[in-house]
Amino acid sequence: MESRTPLTAADRCDRCNAQAYVRVVLPVGELLFCAHHAREHAPKFAAVATHVQDETDRLLAEHGAGPGAAG
């Protein structure tokens, strides 16, 4: 079953407790990741996930490109 509920500021990364922007639905349960940890662990979860809800595009909309972004 896919979760279509948007992630909110209350959803926290299971690795570091930062705001979660990625929900990985597994055959049993789910994991939440910040953008950094989602990128880091993507090769591992891609093979077993039944659905990946990626809202990392919201980072640019909510926080801008940031001081280190190429422009």
C-alpha positions in Angstrom: 0.0 0.0 0.0 1.4 3.4 -1.1 1.3 6.3 1.2 0.2 9.5 -0.6 0.2 11.7 2.5 2.5 14.7 2.0 5.5 14.8 4.4 5.4 17.6 6.9 7.9 19.2 9.3 6.8 16.6 11.9 8.2 13.8 9.8 11.8 13.2 10.8 14.7 11.3 9.2 15.2 7.9 10.7 19.0 8.4 10.6 19.6 11.9 11.8 16.2 13.4 12.9 16.3 16.2 10.3 13.1 16.9 8.4 12.2 14.0 6.1 11.7 14.6 2.4 11.7 11.0 1.3 9.4 8.1 2.4 10.5 4.6 1.4 7.7 2.1 1.6 9.0 -1.4 2.2 7.1 -4.8 2.0 6.8 -4.4 5.8 6.8 -0.8 7.2 8.5 2.3 5.9 11.5 4.5 6.4 11.8 8.3 6.4 15.0 10.0 5.2 16.2 13.6 4.8 17.5 14.4 1.3 21.1 13.6 2.3 20.5 10.2 3.8 18.0 9.3 1.0 20.8 9.9 -1.6 23.3 8.0 0.6 21.1 4.9 1.0 19.2 4.9 -2.4 21.3 2.1 -3.8 20.3 -0.1 -0.9 16.6 0.7 -0.7 15.9 0.8 -4.4 16.1 -2.9 -4.7 13.6 -3.6 -1.9 11.2 -0.6 -1.9 7.7 -1.0 -3.1 7.3 2.8 -3.4 9.5 5.8 -3.0 7.8 9.2 -2.2 10.4 11.8 -3.1 9.6 15.4 -2.1 13.2 16.7 -2.3 12.1 19.2 -4.9 10.4 21.1 -2.1 13.9 22.0 -0.7 14.5 24.5 -3.4 11.0 25.9 -3.2 11.2 26.2 0.6 14.8 27.1 1.2 16.1 28.5 -2.1 19.2 27.4 -3.8 21.5 28.1 -0.9 24.9 29.9 -0.8 26.9 27.0 -2.3 24.6 26.4 -5.3 25.9 26.8 -8.8 24.2 29.5 -10.7 
